[in-house]
Amino acid sequence: MCLAIPGRVLSRANVNGVIVGKIQFGGITRQASLDFVPEAAIGDYVMVHVGFAISRVDAEEARRTYELLETMGVLESELPPGEEPRN
């Protein structure tokens, strides 16, 4: 199954010609390419698949997606114990 996870953009930078962002997924922060969504700004939510932000979403859509993933049990292996996704 291919899965994109919503995350909030915490920072943006140009690294060797690639726009990258620090993205927060619940209690986890990872770097992802923002080249496919160069309009994504700090504070925006983006859907990330295999290290690439592929679209912007609003905060409500991010929240609903987190709820669905949590119901499916997908987030359990990704978040530290006791950590809830933050929007």
FIMARBA-755311 format. One record per residue (C-alpha): residue number from 1; residue in one letter; x negated, y, z. Coordinates in pm, 1 decimal, m for minus. Each point is the difference from the previous one (the first is absolute). Layout:
N
NUM a X Y Z .
...
// end
This chain:
87
1 m 0.0 0.0 0.0 .
2 c m130.1 346.6 m86.3 .
3 l 58.0 244.5 277.7 .
4 a m48.8 374.4 32.5 .
5 i m11.0 146.0 350.7 .
6 p 95.8 360.1 84.5 .
7 g m261.4 210.5 172.9 .
8 r m47.9 364.1 94.9 .
9 v m283.7 198.7 m159.0 .
10 l m228.1 132.1 274.7 .
11 s m275.6 146.0 m219.7 .
12 r m111.2 36.0 m362.1 .
13 a m345.7 12.2 m153.8 .
14 n m170.9 m27.8 m334.8 .
15 v m256.5 m280.5 19.0 .
16 n m208.8 m34.8 m315.7 .
17 g 286.2 126.1 m214.8 .
18 v 268.1 m216.8 165.6 .
19 i 270.5 159.2 214.7 .
20 v 21.8 m204.6 319.0 .
21 g 207.5 40.9 310.4 .
22 k m5.2 m125.4 353.4 .
23 i 339.3 m167.7 33.4 .
24 q 171.8 m93.3 327.0 .
25 f 204.7 m321.9 6.6 .
26 g 151.7 m16.5 345.6 .
27 g m300.3 m23.8 231.3 .
28 i m242.9 m85.7 m280.3 .
29 t m189.6 248.1 m216.2 .
30 r m149.4 m97.8 m336.7 .
31 q m143.1 176.1 m301.6 .
32 a 192.2 m17.4 m328.9 .
33 s m36.3 151.5 m343.9 .
34 l 239.4 287.1 m70.4 .
35 d m87.1 23.3 m371.0 .
36 f 343.1 m135.7 m104.8 .
37 v 177.3 261.7 216.4 .
38 p m229.9 304.2 m6.7 .
39 e 288.6 219.6 119.3 .
40 a 11.0 m183.7 336.4 .
41 a m86.2 245.5 277.2 .
42 i m99.9 m40.7 362.0 .
43 g 310.7 m103.7 193.7 .
44 d 168.5 m164.3 m301.9 .
45 y 94.0 m367.7 0.9 .
46 v m129.1 m221.9 m279.7 .
47 m 55.0 m362.1 m92.9 .
48 v m335.3 m181.5 m5.5 .
49 h m71.1 m325.8 m180.5 .
50 v m347.2 m159.9 11.2 .
51 g m172.7 326.1 87.0 .
52 f 181.8 222.6 m249.8 .
53 a 279.0 244.1 80.7 .
54 i 252.8 m66.2 m274.1 .
55 s 281.6 241.8 87.5 .
56 r 116.8 261.7 247.9 .
57 v 299.3 m66.9 223.8 .
58 d 181.1 211.6 255.6 .
59 a m25.7 m67.1 373.0 .
60 e 344.4 m164.2 12.3 .
61 e m89.7 m247.7 m275.9 .
62 a m328.0 m79.6 181.1 .
63 r 193.3 m64.7 323.6 .
64 r 252.0 m228.6 m173.3 .
65 t m280.0 m193.7 m168.0 .
66 y m180.9 m46.5 333.8 .
67 e 323.7 m130.7 152.7 .
68 l 47.6 m250.0 m283.2 .
69 l m361.4 m119.1 20.2 .
70 e 29.5 m35.8 376.3 .
71 t 321.5 m202.0 m37.7 .
72 m m178.7 m226.6 m248.8 .
73 g m287.0 m43.5 246.5 .
74 v m255.5 137.1 m246.2 .
75 l m138.9 267.9 232.9 .
76 e m67.0 m234.0 292.9 .
77 s m332.8 m117.1 m139.0 .
78 e m104.5 352.6 m101.1 .
79 l 70.2 207.7 310.8 .
80 p m183.5 m39.2 330.2 .
81 p 209.2 m169.4 275.0 .
82 g 262.6 235.0 144.6 .
83 e m56.2 258.1 m274.9 .
84 e 307.1 136.2 m175.9 .
85 p m9.4 167.6 m341.8 .
86 r m4.8 377.7 36.8 .
87 n 177.1 232.9 m240.3 .
// end
